[in-house]
Amino acid sequence: MSDLELEALKRKRLLELKKSLEKKDEALAKKPEDEKDPKKFLDRFLIGRALEVLDAAKAQYPEAGRYIEQTLVKLIREGKIREKITGEELYSVFLRLGLRVRLPTRIRVLEHGKIKSLEEKIKETSGV
């Protein structure tokens, strides 16, 4: 091969690389809305009561909640977190950081095909 042929191949390859980089830049610029909003992005990765835990944590500890949310988004985008995150796992993360997230708790009893609150069950058994 002559020097001219080598130069032509190099130029061709450089143009191909430049075009592929431009396509990647365009794809990054045209991010969907859910990619920009961390809550919508995390909605696909949080299962069970995880979204409820995150919302409660952000309400009770605004700075820490936003920081955890941004960190989770970053780790998921980098591929360091690949599995779905359950509510229990997210709750344990907050506990390990020393943040006790208070969640609304309801105790219900299933009796004869009907769901009753604990209050109703106690009233029935005491006869009041």
Secondary structure in CASP SS format (residue, H / E / C, confidence):
PFRMAT SS
TARGET T0000
AUTHOR 0000-0000-0000
METHOD secondary structure of the structure
MODEL  1
M C 1.00
S C 1.00
D H 1.00
L H 1.00
E H 1.00
L H 1.00
E H 1.00
A H 1.00
L H 1.00
K H 1.00
R H 1.00
K H 1.00
R H 1.00
L H 1.00
L H 1.00
E H 1.00
L H 1.00
K H 1.00
K H 1.00
S H 1.00
L H 1.00
E H 1.00
K H 1.00
K H 1.00
D H 1.00
E H 1.00
A H 1.00
L H 1.00
A H 1.00
K C 1.00
K C 1.00
P C 1.00
E H 1.00
D H 1.00
E H 1.00
K H 1.00
D C 1.00
P H 1.00
K H 1.00
K H 1.00
F H 1.00
L H 1.00
D H 1.00
R C 1.00
F C 1.00
L E 1.00
I C 1.00
G C 1.00
R C 1.00
A H 1.00
L H 1.00
E H 1.00
V H 1.00
L H 1.00
D H 1.00
A H 1.00
A H 1.00
K H 1.00
A H 1.00
Q H 1.00
Y C 1.00
P H 1.00
E H 1.00
A H 1.00
G H 1.00
R H 1.00
Y H 1.00
I H 1.00
E H 1.00
Q H 1.00
T H 1.00
L H 1.00
V H 1.00
K H 1.00
L H 1.00
I H 1.00
R H 1.00
E H 1.00
G C 1.00
K C 1.00
I C 1.00
R C 1.00
E C 1.00
K C 1.00
I E 1.00
T C 1.00
G H 1.00
E H 1.00
E H 1.00
L H 1.00
Y H 1.00
S H 1.00
V H 1.00
F H 1.00
L H 1.00
R H 1.00
L C 1.00
G C 1.00
L C 1.00
R C 1.00
V C 1.00
R C 1.00
L C 1.00
P C 1.00
T C 1.00
R C 1.00
I C 1.00
R E 1.00
V E 1.00
L E 1.00
E E 1.00
H C 1.00
G C 1.00
K E 1.00
I E 1.00
K E 1.00
S E 1.00
L H 1.00
E H 1.00
E H 1.00
K H 1.00
I H 1.00
K H 1.00
E H 1.00
T H 1.00
S H 1.00
G C 1.00
V C 1.00
END
